[in-house]
């Protein structure tokens, strides 16, 4: 009989963004149930995933009544399915499913850490959120972390133990689909035409949610500082304005507004990466920085902050440049260096693409996850609960 496994996430966006390839492969080897807060009943079939979809109302904000109900629902589903193991991704899904799985006596309980929201918090909420991560790790039988530097941070902070935690392959939750993320000259030309830009323009790209933790205001300040000296440079933000920061970005770049561009949302990030020359991620916290290796696969070097997670995604001086988080002047210097040198951009881009192909392909990460699950479920399934 195939081992009986459940994947638990808060929202179906996590499945679409990170887990489809994993779940397709897992569905062939395990009896798979996917639990998420979704009414998209055709999701698994549409993505080619063999398994069952179970809706559980896991909400992102802290809501004691809703959280208790979701935990009880998970507990009942776990008991009904007689699971051999559960895997959770995202903090709320992790807390509720690890607690429900512990109470239901599920022998293998795996949580995947992909970043910590409490790192940039201050005051009581930091301690509350950190305690929740500690509780997840205590209730889990096994912990996966999507970067080695994040794992070392969590060990140093007393959140996870050395013995219980590990990283798959070279890191990343899902790796990169190299057939999707690749150099694309037609896409490069199309996006530049849509933005009214020429081939000689150097596009600095930020792609992700616009909020303060992503360092987008630092990026705007850094661009303003070098715009006069780098007349060919253009700044492009792609992603939803989650922090209502667009007006502040425009204010910081008031003297160069015609060279700052915004795209609200895209389902084709690879198009904008193909159009870019430098990928920018001056974030204050990241679990790994998947967008950096996706951009690398397209042939775009990165300028990013020197924080855990991003130091796994960028090899400083080889595939990109790093700067201290919050240091707009060093960010400016790194951007200017790559804007001024097409040769250096090309050198970094070649090294970045080669590294992604060797270390971060989605096939490699999925194979590592399957090997891990097979090993854990075989050992745990044979042992008494």
C-alpha positions in Angstrom: 0.0 0.0 0.0 1.1 3.5 -0.7 1.8 5.7 2.3 -1.1 8.1 3.1 0.1 11.7 3.1 -1.5 15.1 3.5 -0.1 18.5 2.4 -1.6 21.5 4.3 -1.4 25.1 3.2 -3.3 28.2 4.1 -4.2 29.4 0.6 -4.2 27.7 -2.9 -1.8 30.4 -4.1 1.0 28.6 -2.2 0.2 25.5 -4.3 0.1 27.3 -7.6 3.3 29.3 -6.8 5.5 26.6 -5.3 4.1 23.1 -4.9 2.6 22.0 -8.2 5.6 20.0 -9.5 6.2 18.5 -6.0 2.5 17.4 -5.7 2.4 15.9 -9.2 5.4 13.7 -8.3 4.1 12.9 -4.8 0.7 12.0 -6.2 2.3 9.2 -8.2 4.0 7.7 -5.1 1.6 8.4 -2.3 -2.1 8.5 -1.5 -2.3 12.3 -1.5 -4.7 14.7 0.1 -4.2 18.5 -0.3 -5.8 20.7 2.3 -6.2 24.4 1.7 -8.7 27.3 2.1 -10.0 27.2 -1.4 -13.3 26.7 -3.3 -11.4 25.8 -6.5 -12.5 22.2 -6.6 -10.8 21.6 -10.0 -7.4 22.8 -8.9 -5.7 19.5 -8.6 -7.1 18.1 -11.8 -6.3 21.2 -13.7 -2.6 21.1 -12.5 -2.3 17.3 -13.2 -2.1 16.4 -9.6 -3.4 12.9 -8.6 -5.0 13.3 -5.2 -8.0 14.6 -3.2 -8.6 18.3 -2.3 -10.1 19.1 1.1 -11.2 22.6 1.9 -10.2 23.8 5.4 -10.9 27.4 6.4 -7.4 28.4 7.5 -7.3 32.3 7.6 -4.1 34.3 7.5 -4.7 36.8 10.4 -4.9 35.6 14.0 -8.5 34.9 14.8 -8.9 32.7 17.8 -12.4 31.4 17.0 -11.6 30.7 13.4 -8.3 29.1 14.2 -9.8 26.8 16.8 -12.4 25.7 14.3 -9.8 25.1 11.6 -7.6 23.1 14.0 -10.6 20.9 15.0 -11.5 20.4 11.3 -7.9 19.3 10.6 -7.9 16.9 13.6 -11.1 15.3 12.3 -9.9 15.0 8.8 -6.5 13.5 10.0 -8.3 10.9 12.1 -10.7 10.0 9.3 -8.0 9.6 6.7 -5.7 7.5 8.9 -2.6 9.4 7.7 0.9 8.2 7.8 2.3 11.7 7.5 1.5 15.4 7.1 3.5 18.2 5.5 2.7 21.9 6.2 3.9 25.1 4.5 3.3 28.7 5.8 3.1 29.7 9.5 -0.6 29.4 10.2 -1.1 26.2 8.3 2.0 24.9 10.2 0.8 25.8 13.6 -2.7 24.4 13.2 -1.7 21.2 11.3 1.2 20.4 13.6 -1.1 20.8 16.7 -3.9 18.8 15.1 -1.5 16.1 13.8 0.1 15.8 17.3 -3.3 15.3 18.9 -4.4 12.9 16.2 -1.2 10.8 16.6 0.1 11.2 13.1 3.5 9.5 13.2 5.3 11.8 10.7 4.7 15.6 11.0 6.9 17.7 8.7 6.8 21.5 8.5 8.7 23.6 5.9 10.0 26.9 7.0 10.2 29.5 4.2 10.9 32.7 6.2 10.1 34.4 9.5 7.7 37.3 9.7 8.9 38.1 13.3 12.4 39.0 12.2 11.5 42.6 11.4 8.9 43.0 14.1 9.4 44.8 17.4 7.7 44.6 20.8 5.3 41.9 22.1 4.1 40.7 18.6 7.7 39.6 17.8 7.7 37.4 20.8 4.3 36.0 20.0 5.2 35.1 16.4 8.5 33.7 17.4 6.9 31.5 20.1 4.5 30.2 17.4 7.4 29.1 15.2 9.0 27.4 18.3 5.7 25.6 19.0 5.5 24.5 15.3 9.1 23.1 15.6 8.3 21.4 18.9 5.2 19.7 17.6 6.7 18.6 14.3 8.7 15.4 14.1 10.8 16.8 11.3 11.7 20.3 10.0 12.7 21.3 6.5 14.1 24.8 5.9 14.5 26.3 2.4 18.0 27.7 2.9 21.0 26.7 4.9 21.6 30.2 6.3 18.0 30.4 7.4 18.4 27.0 9.2 21.5 28.3 11.0 19.6 31.4 12.0 16.7 29.3 13.4 19.1 27.1 15.3 20.9 30.1 16.8 17.6 31.6 17.8 16.6 28.4 19.5 13.6 27.8 17.2 14.7 24.5 15.7 17.4 21.9 16.6 20.3 20.8 14.6 19.2 17.2 14.7 15.6 17.7 13.7 16.1 20.2 10.8 17.6 19.8 7.3 17.7 21.5 3.9 16.8 19.8 0.6 19.5 19.8 -2.1 21.1 23.3 -2.2 17.9 25.0 -0.9 14.7 26.6 -2.3 11.2 25.3 -1.7 10.6 24.5 -5.3 13.6 25.2 -7.5 13.3 26.7 -10.9 11.5 25.4 -14.0 14.3 25.9 -16.5 11.9 25.4 -19.4 9.8 28.4 -18.3 12.6 30.7 -16.9 15.1 31.2 -19.7 16.4 34.0 -21.8 13.7 35.2 -24.2 14.5 37.9 -26.7 11.0 38.3 -28.1 9.6 38.8 -24.6 12.4 41.3 -23.9 11.5 43.3 -26.9 7.8 43.1 -26.3 8.0 44.4 -22.7 10.4 47.2 -23.6 8.0 48.3 -26.4 5.1 48.3 -23.9 7.1 50.4 -21.5 8.4 52.7 -24.3 12.0 51.8 -23.7 14.8 51.1 -26.1 17.3 48.2 -26.2 20.1 50.4 -24.8 18.1 51.2 -21.6 19.3 49.4 -18.5 16.2 48.1 -16.6 16.5 47.6 -12.9 13.7 45.2 -11.9 12.0 44.7 -8.6 9.3 41.9 -8.8 7.2 41.0 -5.7 4.9 42.6 -3.2 5.6 46.3 -2.6 6.0 46.6 1.2 8.5 48.1 3.6 10.1 44.7 4.5 11.1 44.3 0.8 13.2 47.4 0.9 11.5 49.1 -2.0 11.9 52.6 -0.5 15.6 51.9 -0.2 15.6 51.0 -3.9 13.7 54.2 -4.9 16.2 56.3 -2.8 19.2 54.5 -4.4 17.8 55.0 -7.9 17.3 58.7 -7.3 20.9 59.0 -6.1 22.3 57.6 -9.4 19.7 58.6 -12.0 21.6 61.7 -13.1 24.9 59.9 -13.5 23.2 56.9 -15.2 20.8 58.4 -17.8 20.1 55.1 -19.5 18.9 53.4 -16.3 15.1 52.8 -15.8 13.4 51.4 -12.6 10.6 48.9 -12.9 8.4 47.7 -10.1 6.2 44.6 -10.8 3.8 43.5 -8.1 0.8 44.6 -6.0 1.2 47.7 -3.8 0.6 45.8 -0.6 2.0 48.5 1.6 0.5 51.5 -0.2 4.0 52.7 -1.0 3.6 53.8 -4.6 3.1 57.5 -3.7 6.1 57.5 -1.5 8.2 55.9 -4.2 7.1 58.6 -6.6 8.0 61.2 -4.1 11.5 59.8 -3.6 12.0 59.7 -7.3 10.2 63.0 -8.0 13.0 64.3 -10.2 13.0 61.2 -12.4 9.4 60.1 -12.5 9.3 59.4 -16.2 12.0 56.7 -15.6 10.0 54.9 -12.9 7.5 52.3 -14.1 4.8 50.2 -12.3 3.0 47.0 -13.3 0.4 45.9 -10.8 0.4 42.2 -11.3 1.6 39.6 -13.7 1.1 35.8 -14.1 4.2 35.8 -16.3 7.1 37.1 -14.2 9.6 35.5 -16.6 8.6 38.1 -19.3 9.6 41.0 -17.1 12.8 39.2 -16.0 13.7 38.6 -19.7 13.3 42.4 -20.2 15.5 43.3 -17.3 19.2 43.8 -16.9 19.6 43.8 -13.1 17.3 42.2 -10.6 16.9 44.1 -7.3 15.9 42.6 -3.9 17.0 44.9 -1.1 14.8 43.0 1.4 15.0 43.0 5.2 13.8 39.4 5.5 13.6 36.5 3.1 13.6 32.7 3.6 15.5 32.1 0.4 14.7 34.5 -2.4 13.3 32.3 -5.1 12.8 35.2 -7.5 16.5 35.8 -7.5 17.3 32.3 -8.9 14.4 32.6 -11.3 15.9 35.8 -12.6 19.3 34.1 -12.7 17.9 31.3 -14.9 16.7 34.0 -17.3 20.2 35.5 -17.3 19.8 38.4 -15.0 22.3 39.1 -12.2 21.1 40.4 -8.8 21.8 43.2 -6.4 20.4 42.1 -3.0 20.7 42.7 0.7 23.2 40.7 2.7 20.7 38.7 4.9 20.2 35.0 5.6 18.4 33.4 2.7 19.6 35.8 0.1 23.2 34.9 0.7 22.2 31.4 -0.4 20.6 32.7 -3.6 23.4 35.1 -4.6 27.1 34.3 -4.7 28.6 37.7 -4.0 31.0 38.8 -6.7 30.1 35.8 -8.9 26.3 35.9 -9.6 25.6 39.3 -8.2 26.3 41.9 -5.5 25.2 42.2 -1.9 24.9 45.2 0.4 23.9 45.7 4.1 20.1 45.8 4.5 18.8 49.4 4.7 22.0 50.9 3.3 20.8 52.9 0.3 24.3 54.3 -0.5 25.9 50.8 -0.9 22.9 49.7 -2.8 23.4 52.7 -5.1 27.0 51.8 -5.6 26.2 48.2 -6.6 23.5 49.3 -9.0 25.8 51.9 -10.6 28.6 49.3 -11.0 26.4 47.0 -13.0 24.7 49.8 -14.9 28.0 51.1 -16.1 29.5 47.7 -17.0 27.7 45.5 -19.6 30.6 43.2 -19.5 30.3 42.6 -15.7 26.5 42.1 -16.1 27.2 39.5 -18.8 29.8 37.7 -16.6 27.5 37.5 -13.6 24.6 36.5 -15.8 26.5 33.5 -17.2 27.7 32.3 -13.8 24.2 32.7 -12.4 22.5 30.7 -15.1 25.1 27.9 -14.8 24.7 27.8 -11.0 20.9 27.6 -11.2 21.1 24.8 -13.8 23.5 22.8 -11.7 22.0 23.4 -8.2 18.4 24.7 -8.3 16.5 23.0 -11.1 12.9 22.0 -10.0 13.7 18.4 -11.0 16.6 18.3 -8.5 14.5 19.8 -5.6 11.5 17.6 -6.3 13.7 14.5 -6.4 15.3 15.5 -3.1 11.9 15.9 -1.5 10.6 12.6 -2.8 13.7 10.9 -1.4 13.3 12.6 1.9 9.6 11.7 2.2 10.2 8.1 1.2 12.9 7.8 3.9 10.9 9.4 6.7 7.7 7.6 6.0 9.3 4.2 5.6 11.2 4.5 8.9 8.3 6.1 10.8 5.6 3.8 9.3 7.4 0.7 10.5 8.0 2.0 14.0 5.3 1.8 16.7 3.5 5.1 17.2 
